[in-house]
Amino acid sequence: MGELMETPTAAETEKCKGCGDDLVVNHTYSVVHGRSFRFVSPCGRCEAAQTAAAEVFRLAMLVPKLIRKAEVPERWQAASLDPNIWPALVIDAGNLAAIETLRAWVTGDESLYVYGSTGGGKTTLAIAALMDTCRQGVEGLFISEMDLEADLHRGWQRDLIYRSWEVPVLVLDDIGSREMEPRLLTVYRDIFDRRSMYGLKTLVTGQLVPKASKGEERSLMNLWKSEAKGGKVREDIASRLRQILDGHSVELTGINRRLGVRK
């Protein structure tokens, strides 16, 4: 049975045609062929550059598809948390903490709840964070509570509910903004159940504070009330949402960007 055996030879180098670095040349003797073969080690710098270029090309092909699949309106598809990419991004004292938190969310693994009054920019920043996630080659999906209701009434024609169960990154926008019918409670339970089970990253936005303090009637955690249970909180839903968010939240303050009114 033939084998390759290295023969001791003097050190030999060759210049890389790409960058001019010295490359190591080895000679290996083949018993089967009765001759020596010459092998030149690859250039590490050029190999790394080629790998980086291949990744850039892969993302260039993939990202537009991910952005289209994210169900974000076309006029928001250029959004980003980086003002160099999206000059329309407004950064001020009211949203600076939220923007920094969302930038960490894009690159991290934790879920997050962003809350604040109407017109504070929650949806805009959530979409910008989702678009930055897609630009990293990660699939995401944007759904508002209105979208969920529409998909529910149309017999899940758009598959938004199914996709929300398993998409790697999900943005649930404006949660708790409408009176919730019993069927929608079930939809939320299924979404939270599957996402908590598999540890999938989720960004939730809404106007409600995370937890009710003294004197407050409504919060994100006591939102899930069922008329069938006498108006009691559906703990099966609330507990799954608590597990997903794990206490991570940030508040948007400042002006109402739609009206220019300071809160």
C-alpha positions, -999 to +999 in steps of 0.1 A: +000+000+000+014+033-011+022+061+013+036+096+013+068+102+032+084+136+038+121+138+028+144+162+048+152+191+026+167+225+031+143+253+041+128+269+010+105+298+007+083+313-020+067+347-023+029+349-021+015+363-054-012+381-036+006+400-008+043+392-012+047+374+021+071+345+024+055+311+021+069+278+033+076+251+007+075+214+016+087+185-005+069+151+001+081+119-015+055+094-028+065+057-027+038+048-052+047+074-078+085+072-071+088+110-072+087+140-049+058+164-048+060+201-039+035+217-016+032+254-008+015+263+024-014+288+020-009+324+029-027+331+061-033+368+054-047+362+019-068+332+031-083+354+058-090+382+033-107+357+009-128+343+038-139+379+048-147+387+012-168+355+008-187+365+040-193+400+026-206+385-006-228+360+013-244+388+034-249+410+003-270+382-013-288+372+020-296+405+037-321+419+011-341+386+013-341+387+051-353+424+051-382+415+028-392+385+049-392+407+081-426+422+071-413+457+076-429+485+054-406+494+025-402+530+037-386+517+070-363+491+055-333+515+055-338+522+092-308+516+115-296+525+150-264+538+134-268+574+122-241+569+096-263+543+080-296+561+086-292+598+090-329+602+098-323+586+133-330+612+160-309+609+192-316+630+222-317+628+260-351+611+259-341+581+238-303+578+242-305+551+270-330+531+249-308+534+217-277+522+236-298+493+252-312+483+218-277+483+202-266+458+228-298+438+222-289+435+185-256+418+192-267+400+223-290+370+232-314+386+257-350+397+251-362+432+259-393+453+266-393+489+254-421+511+268-432+547+269-460+570+259-475+573+225-453+590+199-421+584+218-405+565+189-408+529+202-419+514+169-392+534+149-364+522+172-377+486+173-377+485+135-343+500+133-330+473+157-346+446+137-331+459+104-297+459+120-303+423+131-311+413+095-280+430+083-260+406+104-276+377+085-301+368+112-338+362+102-363+384+120-400+392+119-420+424+128-456+420+140-479+445+156-509+436+177-531+447+148-513+423+124-519+394+148-556+402+150-559+406+112-541+373+106-563+356+132-595+368+115-583+358+081-576+323+090-538+327+094-535+334+056-502+353+060-487+327+083-475+354+107-486+335+138-469+303+127-437+322+119-437+341+152-434+307+170-399+299+156-383+329+139-349+336+155-357+372+163-393+386+168-405+421+174-439+423+189-450+459+186-476+480+205-486+451+228-516+458+250-528+488+230-562+473+221-589+455+240-579+419+238-604+392+227-602+357+241-588+342+209-559+367+209-551+357+244-546+321+231-524+333+203-501+352+227-500+322+250-488+300+221-462+326+209-448+331+244-449+293+252-428+284+221-404+313+224-397+307+261-393+269+255-366+275+228-350+306+243-357+327+212-348+364+212-379+387+214-383+425+215-416+438+229-429+474+227-458+489+245-472+518+266-477+499+298-451+499+326-435+464+332-450+460+366-478+478+384-468+499+414-491+512+441-519+532+425-514+518+390-541+495+376-525+483+344-491+469+336-476+445+311-478+417+335-514+421+346-526+427+310-536+391+303-571+390+318-597+365+307-635+373+310-640+335+312-621+336+345-639+365+360-613+391+348-584+373+365-549+375+351-540+345+329-509+335+349-500+309+323-494+338+298-478+362+322-453+337+335-441+328+301-436+365+292-417+370+324-395+341+315-388+355+280-380+391+292-363+381+324-367+416+338-350+434+309-367+466+300-360+502+291-382+533+291-384+559+264-389+595+277-387+629+261-410+645+235-439+631+216-422+630+182-455+631+164-468+663+180-436+678+194-450+678+229-426+671+258-438+645+283 
